[in-house]
């Protein structure tokens, strides 16, 4: 029983950082194969909403959370 609780605790989402996220942050958070996946999402408009700061792509943690929640709702439908 203790093993099951520890597995459930590990599955709970961690709090997102309060700073804007980089494509590398998304790769790490979602265990993606490469940063190219994040750029493909952006080109296809399928991933979380991002914005440019000069030439750098950034993501608002609130937008990432909203995107994750929309993906969960979509999967449950």
Secondary structure by P-SEA (a helix, b strand, c coil): caaaaaaaaaacccccccccccaaaaaaaaccccaaaaaaaaaaccccbbbbcccbbbbcaaaaaaaaaaaaaaaac
